[in-house]
Amino acid sequence: MSGPMALEPGGAEQDTLALRLARPDERTLALRLPGHGTDDAAVSLLAAELADRIGPAVHPYEVAALLEAEGLTAETIKDRYGHPNLFSLATALYERVPRTFPEPAPAADPWRPDHVRCLLRGLLFALPGLAYPLTAPLWHPGGHAAALIVAGLVSWAWGQGLGHRAHLRMTAGRREAARTLAVGAPVGAALATATAAPLTGGGTVLLAVAAQSLYLAAAGVLLVLAREKVLLAALTPLIAGTAWQSGWQPGTVPRLGLPLLALLATLAATAHALRGPLTRPAAEGGRQPPLRRSLPYGLFGLAAGLLVLLEGRREPYAVIVLTLSMGPAEWLLYRYRGLSVAALRATATPTAFLLRSAAVLGLCLLGYLLPLLPAAYLTGAPPAPLLLLAATLWTALLLQAFGTAWPPAAICLAAAAAAGAVTVLRLPPGPAALPLCCAAAVLSLLACALRLLGRPARHA
């Protein structure tokens, strides 16, 4: 032995004989040269044992980490499986086991709607209207509809913008949102009353307009703060007065006192709801968002009010149906978001998600419109104008729910302006102007919804 001894991996020293068990579960002995080939049977057995954990791996390094976690040492890998190192064995196992990617466990729907709350909101939008027939013999509100409508439009537009701004401030803290509501609600009530004052002629009508504006401002605050049950309790005098009126004619005191009691209860509930958040410490470093961010929401409120007014001129009972449907409309907005998240999990390409998103949009819109069809026939209203108007409002609200505010505001304003101009100026096509404008608005809004909400990034 006069020459040097090779010590590199794979050298002559690997040609020595080694005695080992052929398989761990066998009792016979086998002779194998350690450096000459792997033990395929042992590797296959290990692959079968770890198949459920190797299958989801996307790279051999994940299998190597698994083997380390199993406690395999370098000596075991060489002696038992015939591989030079951990990564060689991991690669062999990765190649032997087919890739399997099990579906994750179904997660809870993050957009599960509150059924009771959505139902209550639809009722709460319609219940204040009970005050008009209850107090009608005292001041004949039909003869002063212009003042009530103007004040209502201003209150509606202001309330939409104020509600959005309060939700923006909610991100900084409930105290900041409460301050926004405490300042903005009285300003909105005063603005609505002052705008309609020239049309009232003073006296009782002005007081009625002021009461309507105060109620809408206070109710808007309670709805933003999610106090629907409190608002329902405050309106119980109106419900009692209506039930009383259906049986016999109440006197002057109940006709005036019950709506006034409901208004005072609403104002007191609003003050109580704001008092708690206002006593909290102020948030540090909270910057107020610019007012222009809430402007399109206010403009949409104005446009929606004008469209509903144009429909109500011919079919007032259809407006009641539309008002009650706002609760199911909000419920379907939540369902759309939940179904979109489910579609995102079930698709693998942008095109597949777009198709499924379009199906979800059509399903939710159809689910909203179908119950309105028999309701329109029950009220004697033509179904086409009501359904097109409802589709316009729901699709616009859907876009707003995803933070897209200007397109629905501009489209609804254009539809309201066109239909209003035709109605006021008595231009052709006359009564068909509103459904035609709403049809054009629906098509535009649906195109915007598919383009913006058909992207997976908007639902991630």
URPE-V732982 format. One record per helix or strand of 2 or more residues. SS is the DSSP state (@ for helix, = for strand). FROM is the first residue (numbers start at 0). TO is the last residue. If there is no record, write none. Layout:
ss=SS from=FROM to=TO
ss=SS from=FROM to=TO
This chain:
ss=@ from=11 to=14
ss== from=16 to=20
ss== from=28 to=32
ss=@ from=39 to=48
ss=@ from=50 to=53
ss=@ from=59 to=68
ss=@ from=73 to=80
ss=@ from=85 to=95
ss=@ from=114 to=126
ss=@ from=129 to=138
ss=@ from=140 to=169
ss=@ from=173 to=196
ss=@ from=203 to=223
ss=@ from=227 to=233
ss=@ from=235 to=246
ss=@ from=251 to=277
ss=@ from=291 to=313
ss=@ from=315 to=345
ss=@ from=349 to=378
ss=@ from=382 to=400
ss=@ from=405 to=424
ss=@ from=431 to=452
ss=@ from=455 to=457
